[in-house]
Amino acid sequence: MSTVAKLLAQKQQLMEQLENDPGPNEREEIEQILAKIETALSLLDPGDPVAESE
């Protein structure tokens, strides 16, 4: 599975956790992780063979 696919899968899982109405501390932690994932996705080129082979 490529790095991009892993990040997208993690993002989906975290979005589902947000839908389950977590507590304020957990929500903040999830949102911070989502921000990091978004940053990573913006830095990765989906056509990058290094990212795909990881």
GROMACS elastic network, one bead per residue, 0.5 to 0.9 nm:
[ bonds ]
;  ai    aj funct       b0    kb
    1     4     6  0.82407   500
    1     5     6  0.61882   500
    1     6     6  0.65885   500
    1    52     6  0.70753   500
    1    53     6  0.74519   500
    1    54     6  0.71086   500
    2     5     6  0.51139   500
    2     6     6  0.62282   500
    2     7     6  0.86401   500
    2    50     6  0.87768   500
    2    51     6  0.59741   500
    2    53     6  0.58585   500
    2    54     6  0.56189   500
    3     6     6  0.50558   500
    3     7     6  0.61596   500
    3     8     6  0.85642   500
    3    41     6  0.89706   500
    3    44     6  0.85908   500
    3    46     6  0.89761   500
    3    50     6  0.88448   500
    3    51     6  0.53136   500
    3    52     6  0.60039   500
    3    53     6  0.77468   500
    3    54     6  0.58926   500
    4     7     6  0.51290   500
    4     8     6  0.61238   500
    4     9     6  0.85747   500
    4    40     6  0.86496   500
    4    41     6  0.66282   500
    4    44     6  0.73761   500
    4    45     6  0.85943   500
    4    46     6  0.67376   500
    4    51     6  0.69800   500
    4    52     6  0.72857   500
    5     8     6  0.50592   500
    5     9     6  0.60818   500
    5    10     6  0.85674   500
    5    52     6  0.84427   500
    6     9     6  0.51035   500
    6    10     6  0.61665   500
    6    11     6  0.85159   500
    7    10     6  0.50892   500
    7    11     6  0.60405   500
    7    12     6  0.86011   500
    7    37     6  0.63426   500
    7    38     6  0.86319   500
    7    40     6  0.81048   500
    7    41     6  0.72931   500
    8    12     6  0.61581   500
    8    13     6  0.86500   500
    8    37     6  0.81343   500
    8    41     6  0.83213   500
    9    12     6  0.51156   500
    9    13     6  0.62886   500
    9    14     6  0.87065   500
   10    13     6  0.50879   500
   10    14     6  0.62123   500
   10    15     6  0.85965   500
   10    34     6  0.86931   500
   10    37     6  0.82752   500
   11    14     6  0.51529   500
   11    15     6  0.61278   500
   11    16     6  0.86558   500
   11    33     6  0.85435   500
   11    34     6  0.63410   500
   11    37     6  0.69576   500
   11    38     6  0.85096   500
   12    15     6  0.50722   500
   12    16     6  0.62789   500
   12    17     6  0.87216   500
   13    16     6  0.51749   500
   13    17     6  0.63805   500
   13    18     6  0.88588   500
   14    18     6  0.63370   500
   14    19     6  0.87975   500
   14    30     6  0.64185   500
   14    31     6  0.84327   500
   14    33     6  0.83520   500
   14    34     6  0.73056   500
   15    18     6  0.50729   500
   15    19     6  0.64761   500
   15    30     6  0.83282   500
   15    34     6  0.83482   500
   16    19     6  0.50863   500
   16    20     6  0.67283   500
   17    20     6  0.52734   500
   17    21     6  0.73353   500
   17    22     6  0.70819   500
   17    27     6  0.85996   500
   17    30     6  0.81198   500
   18    21     6  0.56221   500
   18    22     6  0.61906   500
   18    26     6  0.88567   500
   18    27     6  0.66340   500
   18    30     6  0.74761   500
   18    31     6  0.86007   500
   19    22     6  0.78815   500
   21    24     6  0.89163   500
   21    27     6  0.79487   500
   22    25     6  0.80393   500
   22    26     6  0.58559   500
   22    27     6  0.56397   500
   23    26     6  0.53412   500
   23    27     6  0.59611   500
   23    28     6  0.85961   500
   24    27     6  0.50371   500
   24    28     6  0.61440   500
   24    29     6  0.86630   500
   25    28     6  0.51935   500
   25    29     6  0.63081   500
   25    30     6  0.86990   500
   26    29     6  0.50652   500
   26    30     6  0.61192   500
   26    31     6  0.85524   500
   27    30     6  0.51204   500
   27    31     6  0.61091   500
   27    32     6  0.86173   500
   28    31     6  0.51253   500
   28    32     6  0.62146   500
   28    33     6  0.87272   500
   29    32     6  0.51481   500
   29    33     6  0.63227   500
   29    34     6  0.86389   500
   30    33     6  0.51440   500
   30    34     6  0.61175   500
   30    35     6  0.86356   500
   31    35     6  0.61753   500
   31    36     6  0.87179   500
   32    35     6  0.51046   500
   32    36     6  0.64240   500
   32    37     6  0.87475   500
   33    36     6  0.50859   500
   33    37     6  0.62275   500
   33    38     6  0.86567   500
   34    38     6  0.61416   500
   34    39     6  0.85978   500
   35    38     6  0.50906   500
   35    39     6  0.62499   500
   35    40     6  0.86671   500
   36    39     6  0.50658   500
   36    40     6  0.61731   500
   36    41     6  0.85880   500
   37    40     6  0.50291   500
   37    41     6  0.60652   500
   37    42     6  0.85283   500
   38    41     6  0.50855   500
   38    42     6  0.61287   500
   38    43     6  0.86695   500
   39    42     6  0.51387   500
   39    43     6  0.63318   500
   39    44     6  0.87962   500
   40    43     6  0.51504   500
   40    44     6  0.62489   500
   41    44     6  0.52079   500
   41    45     6  0.78448   500
   41    46     6  0.85077   500
   42    45     6  0.76302   500
   44    47     6  0.85822   500
   44    48     6  0.74283   500
   44    51     6  0.72712   500
   45    48     6  0.52702   500
   45    49     6  0.89600   500
   45    51     6  0.77521   500
   46    49     6  0.82941   500
   46    51     6  0.74243   500
   46    52     6  0.76552   500
   47    50     6  0.88656   500
   47    51     6  0.79924   500
   47    52     6  0.76413   500
   48    51     6  0.54402   500
   48    52     6  0.64409   500
   48    53     6  0.89003   500
   49    52     6  0.50040   500
   49    53     6  0.61422   500
   49    54     6  0.88337   500
   50    53     6  0.53337   500
   50    54     6  0.65671   500
   51    54     6  0.56130   500
